[in-house]
Amino acid sequence: MLFFVSLAEHHVEIIADRGIHGRVTPGEWQAIVDAFSGEVRAGAVEAGYQGAIAALGTILATHFPSDGKPRNELGNRLIQL
């Protein structure tokens, strides 16, 4: 998952792979973007990032709970988009 923010362009986007995207509704993603944007507008950029990262972590833990085993599911090679 990528939490992409361009403060200069006033753009926020959450990019997830198919597995995550298939389990999380657009409304869940939008709620995180809206909360982050509200914090940034209020001048609380750090709090916005902290809240967004916590919310994304909660979503991942809900839909993809850890079994406690360390995993490296993606290769370590660079993928250019």
GIDA-V112100 format. One record per pair of residues at least 4 apart in sequence whose ideal C-beta (glycine too) atoms are under 8 Angstrom apart, sorted by sequence separation. I is the first residue (numbers start at 1). J is the second residue. If there is no record, write none. Layout:
i/j
I/J
I/J
This chain:
i/j
6/10
16/20
17/21
18/22
19/23
20/24
24/28
25/29
26/30
27/31
28/32
29/33
30/34
31/35
32/36
33/37
34/38
35/39
36/40
37/41
38/42
40/44
44/48
45/49
46/50
47/51
48/52
49/53
50/54
51/55
52/56
53/57
54/58
55/59
56/60
57/61
58/62
59/63
60/64
61/65
72/76
6/11
16/21
24/29
39/44
40/45
61/66
5/11
6/12
39/45
4/11
5/12
4/12
16/24
39/47
40/48
3/12
4/13
39/48
4/14
38/48
2/13
3/14
4/15
37/48
2/14
36/48
39/51
1/14
2/15
16/29
35/48
36/49
1/15
2/16
1/16
14/29
36/51
1/17
35/51
36/52
35/52
14/32
1/20
14/33
33/52
13/33
32/52
35/55
12/33
32/55
12/36
31/55
32/56
12/37
32/59
5/36
28/59
7/40
24/59
7/45
24/63
20/60
23/63
14/56
20/63
5/49
20/64
19/64
3/52
3/53
3/56
1/56
1/60
